Amino acid sequence: MSVADQENWLHTSPLAAIFYLGKIYQNIAKNAIPTLAPLFVLLLATEGDLTYRIIFALSVFVILTITGAFLQYWFFRYRIAENSVLIREGVFKKTQLDIKFDRIQAISTQQNIVFRAFGLVSIKLDTAGSAKQEGHLPAVKTSLADALKERIRREAQTISSTRKATSDADGEEHSENGARTLLKLDGADMLKIGLSSNRAWVFLVLLAPAIEYFDQKFGDNIDKQVVLSAFEGAEARVAGVIVLVMMILLGFLLFIVIASIVGAFLRYHRFELVADNDVLRSTGGLLTRHEHSVNLAKIQTVVATQGFMLRLFKRFRLRAKQASSGRPGTGKNLVVPLCEPGQLPMLCHEIFGAEFTDVVLEPTAAAFLPIDKHYVRSRIMLTGILPATAIAALMSIPLGPYALLFLLWIPIDAFGVSRLYRRYGVLATADGLALRRGFIGYQVTAFLHRKVQRISVTQTLPQRRRGLATLRFYLASGSVKVPYVDFKKACELRDYILYRIESSELAWH
Amino acid sequence: MFENSEIAQDDLPQVDSVSWLGMDEKFVRRLLAENALALGFVIIGIVFLQFVISTAFADDNVNISLGWLWLMIPVAAVPFFVWPSISVPRKGYALRDKDIIYKSGVFWRTVTAIPFNRIQHVEQSSTPLDRHFEIATLQIFTAGGSGGDLKIHGLPATVAEQLRVFILDKVGASIERR
């Protein structure tokens, strides 16, 4: 590397060490045992009394992690070249990362309190493909983040200029450089987000069998104790234990609900969704402001979900999914944590523009067509009748006639399947497709035909007899399955979508 | 002015009307060879197990018979050796100007279509056994990669190479047009 070259490489602010310190602690938390083991060895090996040893070990730990963080900062260099971001990092293992601007799917920034005071942000560059290819620019000037965003926006514009042309032709007003606020959320909304967070309710569902178990266990104990115990008051004591356990569990539940409300405030406080030309940008967060921008052209699917709680609140949660590397959890989404049903068409219009005007995300819309009713029969057979009779037959050897109780699974399963069936709905228009499904709530997934990567039509033996098929669309953000549709219609739709993909001159990303 | 005139469904090219090309005729034999090898390993394993048991318990006068394991072999072998000649004829592929189509499956019949302008990259691979039968696998990757990428196993090696070059050429052309 020549001297001139070296001068071009930039250091971030030394405060980046905070970012790395956070990463180090995160890693330690993830694999606590292997990383902390040496520390314990140190703790046991050193002489002296316990307090001294703990203080010693802690200070060693703190010094080591801070040194590590500073080293990582010191070896981190970056450069903004003509059409890529170059990153050189690593203390022992050197990493060279060259990210082309047109590969960048989205830019997200994070700003904690310290960074905010110094006007710094941490930038994350999301690229299509593997998660390892992600670039971080910790603790850089806010102006650099803005410049990068602008740069990527321009990159997207050159790619999607054709797209703009179509929406301009629609006679729509497109104010250049005009950032419009689409949506804002207030404190009451945070409460709703927190309450509808899945975590709290998943926990409750998981808890239900546990409560039952304890109930039974203690119930049995009471019976035994009443007969066997020689002293009075055992029953009362056991009842006391039950109440205590229930109180603890309820307290824990309350804690989780409060924690998820606090989480909603931390993550989404003063949430704002802004449309800025071809970019959708969300900002929100109490201590750390999270900002996520995504180019409209990079959005693959739009998913509107309405779980049990959100149904009560009559609200939706919207996710704009981007390309993922295929492994679950690696996809990048722009999340709108809460929106009113009336806002869905507006958001759709913002995302899809004039390309997909007849898209519907409201699950109750009449436009959704049901799937074939044979779905119910075959699913009940597959998930209800077959396993239940098999288990009942197997269990009849040890259990005798009681094994017939396993057959009770069939009506439960039938209820579930018919519910799933009624939730399914397909809306295929000239430009895109929307699929509604769900069990307790609803989930509507919509995408443009031209974003599809590949299509498969599958027929099982019974489906073949009845002229039915299952359609599967593979998108860069995951696959969408449309079960039990007419085979002929499925083939027609596939041929049409293939035609749309192959005749599309626009980039899918 | 942007135009988007309606196209009648019947005018669209139909996937089902293509003429399918089958897999390499040696493919069944190649699969049988693999199954035979696997079965051979299982037999060796059982023989070894029998040997170990008989030497270990030689002094104790205990006779442990592995007869049922030997019985399992022909039972397992029948589907092993019948299946390839059922499944292979039902596989097929077709190339069109703008996409590649692949069908497979006996009970679950799947027809997958991948447009060239959505392909990320193409990979050709072959195992030593494949090379002996001059067969290759073509793997086609699209973005996202969920549900496994399309794998076409059992193409003649020369055809696979031709396909790879042809598809890459098409992919490149579609990128340039953008």
Boltz contact constraints between the chains, C-beta under 6 A:
constraints:
  - contact:
      token1: [A, 166]
      token2: [B, 2]
      max_distance: 6.0
  - contact:
      token1: [A, 169]
      token2: [B, 2]
      max_distance: 6.0
  - contact:
      token1: [A, 323]
      token2: [B, 143]
      max_distance: 6.0
  - contact:
      token1: [A, 326]
      token2: [B, 144]
      max_distance: 6.0
  - contact:
      token1: [A, 326]
      token2: [B, 145]
      max_distance: 6.0
  - contact:
      token1: [A, 326]
      token2: [B, 146]
      max_distance: 6.0
  - contact:
      token1: [A, 453]
      token2: [B, 118]
      max_distance: 6.0
  - contact:
      token1: [A, 453]
      token2: [B, 142]
      max_distance: 6.0
  - contact:
      token1: [A, 453]
      token2: [B, 143]
      max_distance: 6.0
  - contact:
      token1: [A, 454]
      token2: [B, 114]
      max_distance: 6.0
  - contact:
      token1: [A, 454]
      token2: [B, 142]
      max_distance: 6.0
  - contact:
      token1: [A, 455]
      token2: [B, 113]
      max_distance: 6.0
  - contact:
      token1: [A, 456]
      token2: [B, 110]
      max_distance: 6.0
  - contact:
      token1: [A, 456]
      token2: [B, 112]
      max_distance: 6.0
  - contact:
      token1: [A, 457]
      token2: [B, 111]
      max_distance: 6.0
  - contact:
      token1: [A, 458]
      token2: [B, 108]
      max_distance: 6.0
  - contact:
      token1: [A, 458]
      token2: [B, 110]
      max_distance: 6.0
  - contact:
      token1: [A, 459]
      token2: [B, 109]
      max_distance: 6.0
  - contact:
      token1: [A, 460]
      token2: [B, 108]
      max_distance: 6.0
  - contact:
      token1: [A, 461]
      token2: [B, 107]
      max_distance: 6.0
  - contact:
      token1: [A, 476]
      token2: [B, 143]
      max_distance: 6.0
  - contact:
      token1: [A, 476]
      token2: [B, 144]
      max_distance: 6.0
  - contact:
      token1: [A, 478]
      token2: [B, 146]
      max_distance: 6.0
  - contact:
      token1: [A, 479]
      token2: [B, 146]
      max_distance: 6.0
  - contact:
      token1: [A, 479]
      token2: [B, 147]
      max_distance: 6.0
  - contact:
      token1: [A, 491]
      token2: [B, 16]
      max_distance: 6.0
  - contact:
      token1: [A, 492]
      token2: [B, 9]
      max_distance: 6.0
  - contact:
      token1: [A, 495]
      token2: [B, 12]
      max_distance: 6.0
  - contact:
      token1: [A, 495]
      token2: [B, 14]
      max_distance: 6.0
  - contact:
      token1: [A, 495]
      token2: [B, 15]
      max_distance: 6.0
  - contact:
      token1: [A, 496]
      token2: [B, 12]
      max_distance: 6.0
  - contact:
      token1: [A, 498]
      token2: [B, 113]
      max_distance: 6.0
  - contact:
      token1: [A, 499]
      token2: [B, 12]
      max_distance: 6.0
  - contact:
      token1: [A, 501]
      token2: [B, 115]
      max_distance: 6.0
  - contact:
      token1: [A, 502]
      token2: [B, 98]
      max_distance: 6.0
  - contact:
      token1: [A, 502]
      token2: [B, 115]
      max_distance: 6.0
  - contact:
      token1: [A, 507]
      token2: [B, 178]
      max_distance: 6.0
